[in-house]
Structure formats: structure tokens, C-alpha cells
Amino acid sequence: MIVDDEEGFRALTRRVSREAGLTLDAYKDKCLRRRLLVRMRACSVHTYAEYMGVLDRKPEEWEKLKDALTINVTRFYRNAETWDRLRQELLPGLLQARNGRLAAWSAGCSSGEEPYTLAMLCAESAAAAGHAGWTDRVRITATDIDRESLERARNAVYPQASFLEAPAWVTGKYCERAGESWRVREDIRRMVTIKRLDLTREAIPVAAYDLIFCRNVVIYFDRPMQERLFAQFAEALLPGGILVLGKVETLLGVAREKLTLVDARERIFRRAA
Ligand SMILES: C[S@@+](CC[C@H](N)C(=O)[O-])C[C@H]1O[C@@H](n2cnc3c(N)ncnc32)[C@H](O)[C@@H]1O
């Protein structure tokens, strides 16, 4: 049984904020407590103070804690219906309107499966429009707070399990074998620029985007932080630009005045043209 110790909780979160470089203030309280408890149970300790002792003794526990706090589960073509909607209609329209000069941002990209899926869809749409060369014009910025995930994104080598939701052409056309795994092809990787960015405390990249993905990231943030981010995304979108959220996320705050709903099920919004 884990004791109800508010002071211990505060001391631990202060230390984690300081030493792990995470702004925990912006994380939902319940979410934070649940995640900490998962690690405490895994270490068989019952108090926050004991858990701090574990962090002192076992440096590797820091990595496990960071993973637990910034869960970075992702897959290629995650939520296939969302990608299908983009592929069939929205992406070809955007590419056509911008003559291939599409600027996109995957905010909270984890290990890169999302931005690479988008790059593959751009290649598909460009080829279908008879402009395969447009892929040289596509710019996808992929950001995340987690350095290890970003390292994996840069390596771009993934096990078969990362493709469970993806149609066969994703590996067949756009990856090459790397032993048991798959490496994303160079022409796809070239479209994606990977950077570290903490959405809770750094200014968002100064740019105008046609497409912003922020899926399964804001669920960890409290409402004021979500509203602030959504407002920034709405501002950063070009007229006619598209915002895609995760399937359980809801657009909140002033961003609702700037963005109109395109697809309620897939959480797709568009800035007025
Ligand atoms: C569940 S993954 C989502 C990956 C991908 N967008 C998807 O839906 O498949 C959540 C990602 O958000 C990142 N994240 C959490 N807090 C963040 C923050 N403050 N700034 C930037 N990224 C953050 C985590 O590191 C993690 O990679």
C-alpha cells in the first residue's frame, strides 16, 4: 500500500523536474501520480522517499521513469482510418494547392513512425498526381522531448511489429531490409528533419504549416497547457491548413474559433482558407 504523502510527492516531482528536464507542472496530476506509482511498484517501494532512494542508487531507473512519464508508444500508419482519410482526399488537395511545397510538423513524433508515414503518403500522392519530383519540395519537421526516441527516429530502423497497422506497401515500397528489421528508404528520410523540442516550455518552430500532427501527446497535459498549445497550432497553420489530433483528444479554447471540424471521428480540423 502506497502512503498518501503530499509532501513526498511534491519533493519527488520537484527533483524529477530539475534532474530529468521535464516540466511536470504542465502534466495532469492524476496522470503523473499513476505513472509514478507504476515505477514505484516495479521497484517494490511504498513511499516517495524510498523511490528517491532508488533513483540515487540506480541511475538506470531515471530512464525507466522518463519512459513511464512520456510514454512513447507509436506505430507506422497508427489509426489507419485517419491516414486513409488524409491519403484519399486531404493530402492530394494540399499538395496540389502548394504545388508540392508542403510544410508539415509532427509535434511529439516519438521515434519517427508518424512523420515517416506522412512522408510516404506524400510520395504516394505526388506519384499519383504525376509529380513524383514534388517529394523534393516536401518539408516535414519532427519534434519530441525524448532524446532516445529522437535517436531512434534518426536511425530509422524498425522491427516488423512497428508495421502491424500499416498496409503492405509501406514496407514494400518505402523500406529496405536491415536484418530482421526494416530501414526507411533514404528518399523518404530526406523529407524529415528531426529536432528536440519541449512543447510545454519552448517556443514552437517559427514557420507556417500546411499540416500539423499532434496526436496522443496533449492527453498528458493539463487543460491550460492544452489550450495554449492548440492556440499556437491554430496560429502556425496557413489558411486552409490541417490540424490532426489523437483519436481521444478534443480541441479546446480559442483555437475552436479559428479551426473548423473536417472529420469528428478522426479529429481533423482545418483553418479557414
Ligand atoms: C504516445 S507518443 C505519440 C507519438 C505519435 N504522435 C503517435 O501518435 O503515434 C507521445 C510522445 O509525446 C512526447 N512528449 C511528452 N511530453 C512532451 C513534451 N513536453 N514536449 C514534447 N514532446 C512530449 C513523448 O516523448 C512521446 O514521444
The ligand as an SDF file (V2000), in Angstrom:
LIG
                    3D

 27 29  0  0  0  0  0  0  0  0999 V2000
    2.3010    8.3850  -27.3450 C   0  0  0  0  0  0  0  0  0  0  0  0
    3.6110    9.2590  -28.1160 S   0  0  0  0  0  0  0  0  0  0  0  0
    2.8180    9.8300  -29.5790 C   0  0  0  0  0  0  0  0  0  0  0  0
    3.6130    9.5450  -30.8180 C   0  0  0  0  0  0  0  0  0  0  0  0
    2.8710    9.8330  -32.1160 C   0  0  0  0  0  0  0  0  0  0  0  0
    2.4560   11.2190  -32.1860 N   0  0  0  0  0  0  0  0  0  0  0  0
    1.6860    8.9110  -32.2730 C   0  0  0  0  0  0  0  0  0  0  0  0
    0.5530    9.3100  -32.0430 O   0  0  0  0  0  0  0  0  0  0  0  0
    1.8860    7.7420  -32.6050 O   0  0  0  0  0  0  0  0  0  0  0  0
    3.7270   10.7200  -27.1120 C   0  0  0  0  0  0  0  0  0  0  0  0
    5.0040   11.4860  -27.3410 C   0  0  0  0  0  0  0  0  0  0  0  0
    4.8800   12.7590  -26.7180 O   0  0  0  0  0  0  0  0  0  0  0  0
    6.1550   13.1230  -26.2640 C   0  0  0  0  0  0  0  0  0  0  0  0
    6.0580   14.1850  -25.2650 N   0  0  0  0  0  0  0  0  0  0  0  0
    5.6070   14.0910  -23.9900 C   0  0  0  0  0  0  0  0  0  0  0  0
    5.7410   15.2690  -23.3630 N   0  0  0  0  0  0  0  0  0  0  0  0
    6.2860   16.1280  -24.2860 C   0  0  0  0  0  0  0  0  0  0  0  0
    6.6740   17.4850  -24.2560 C   0  0  0  0  0  0  0  0  0  0  0  0
    6.5480   18.2100  -23.1460 N   0  0  0  0  0  0  0  0  0  0  0  0
    7.1990   18.0490  -25.3690 N   0  0  0  0  0  0  0  0  0  0  0  0
    7.3430   17.3050  -26.4990 C   0  0  0  0  0  0  0  0  0  0  0  0
    7.0090   16.0200  -26.5920 N   0  0  0  0  0  0  0  0  0  0  0  0
    6.4770   15.4280  -25.5000 C   0  0  0  0  0  0  0  0  0  0  0  0
    6.7100   11.8320  -25.6910 C   0  0  0  0  0  0  0  0  0  0  0  0
    8.1180   11.8700  -25.5730 O   0  0  0  0  0  0  0  0  0  0  0  0
    6.2190   10.8150  -26.7100 C   0  0  0  0  0  0  0  0  0  0  0  0
    7.1980   10.5410  -27.6720 O   0  0  0  0  0  0  0  0  0  0  0  0
  1  2  1  0
  2  3  1  0
  2 10  1  0
  3  4  1  0
  4  5  1  0
  5  6  1  0
  5  7  1  0
  7  8  2  0
  7  9  1  0
 10 11  1  0
 11 12  1  0
 11 26  1  0
 12 13  1  0
 13 14  1  0
 13 24  1  0
 14 15  1  0
 14 23  1  0
 15 16  2  0
 16 17  1  0
 17 18  1  0
 17 23  2  0
 18 19  1  0
 18 20  2  0
 20 21  1  0
 21 22  2  0
 22 23  1  0
 24 25  1  0
 24 26  1  0
 26 27  1  0
M  CHG  2   2   1   9  -1
M  END
$$$$
